[in-house]
Amino acid sequence: MTENFSVAISYGENLGYVEYDEAARKVIVVLGDETGRRKAEEFLAQVHEIGIPHKTLLDFTTEKINPQADAESLKLALTRLWENTGVHVDWSRPVEYVKAHPHY
């Protein structure tokens, strides 16, 4: 059994998290702010064209990324979440802390 990928997020004064359910191939957004949750869910439900870097900083190819496909695709899409929705990905915040304390 594989462990689901989770990462902390924040929107305004609300903390939450995004989780990828490997078995269901589904992205789950848990966030106390309805607007932020809806924005994140809508963004992560869409396929995005993202420039993927390769050997150098100038070596990119544009690829279609479906955040629902797998955890690695979700991680790539999450790098674009904040600029598109205002929902911040807190890569270094422990998710277990967020689950216990959903506000600052």
C-alpha positions in Angstrom: 0.0 0.0 0.0 1.4 3.4 -1.0 1.1 6.5 1.1 -0.8 9.4 -0.3 1.1 12.5 -1.2 0.0 15.6 0.9 1.2 19.2 1.0 0.1 22.1 3.2 -1.6 25.1 1.6 -2.8 28.5 2.9 -5.2 31.1 1.8 -5.7 34.2 3.9 -5.8 33.2 7.5 -6.7 29.6 6.7 -4.4 26.6 6.6 -5.3 23.4 4.7 -3.8 20.8 2.5 -3.9 19.1 -0.9 -3.8 15.4 -0.9 -3.5 13.0 -3.9 -5.4 9.7 -3.4 -3.3 7.3 -5.4 -5.9 4.5 -5.5 -8.7 6.8 -6.7 -6.4 9.0 -8.8 -8.1 12.0 -7.2 -6.9 15.3 -5.8 -8.6 16.4 -2.5 -8.4 20.0 -1.3 -9.1 20.6 2.4 -9.3 24.3 3.2 -11.5 26.2 5.6 -11.9 29.2 3.2 -14.6 28.3 0.6 -13.3 30.7 -2.0 -9.7 29.4 -1.7 -10.8 25.8 -1.7 -13.0 26.3 -4.8 -10.2 28.1 -6.7 -7.7 25.4 -5.9 -10.1 22.6 -6.8 -11.0 24.2 -10.1 -7.3 24.8 -11.0 -6.3 21.3 -10.1 -9.2 19.8 -12.1 -7.8 21.2 -15.4 -5.1 20.1 -17.7 -2.3 22.8 -18.0 0.5 23.4 -20.5 3.6 23.8 -18.4 7.2 24.5 -19.5 9.3 21.6 -18.2 13.1 22.3 -17.8 15.7 19.9 -19.0 19.5 20.1 -19.1 19.8 23.9 -19.0 17.8 26.9 -17.9 17.0 27.6 -21.6 16.1 24.0 -22.4 12.3 23.8 -21.9 9.6 21.8 -23.6 5.9 22.5 -23.1 3.9 19.5 -21.9 0.3 19.0 -21.0 0.0 18.2 -17.3 -3.1 16.6 -15.8 -2.8 17.1 -12.0 -5.3 14.2 -11.5 -3.0 11.7 -13.3 -0.4 11.0 -10.6 1.4 12.6 -7.7 4.3 13.9 -9.9 1.9 15.7 -12.2 0.1 17.2 -9.2 3.4 18.4 -7.8 4.2 20.2 -11.2 0.8 21.8 -11.2 1.2 22.9 -7.6 4.2 25.0 -8.7 1.7 27.2 -10.6 -1.1 27.3 -8.1 -0.3 30.5 -6.2 0.1 32.7 -9.3 -3.2 31.4 -10.7 -5.3 31.3 -7.6 -3.7 33.1 -4.7 -3.6 29.8 -2.8 0.0 29.4 -1.4 1.7 26.0 -1.3 3.5 25.6 2.0 6.1 23.0 0.9 8.0 23.0 4.2 5.0 23.2 6.6 4.3 19.7 8.2 0.9 18.5 7.0 0.1 16.9 10.3 0.5 20.3 12.0 -2.0 21.8 9.6 -4.5 19.1 10.2 -4.3 19.8 13.9 -4.2 23.6 13.6 -6.1 24.9 10.5 -5.6 28.6 11.4 -2.6 30.7 12.1 
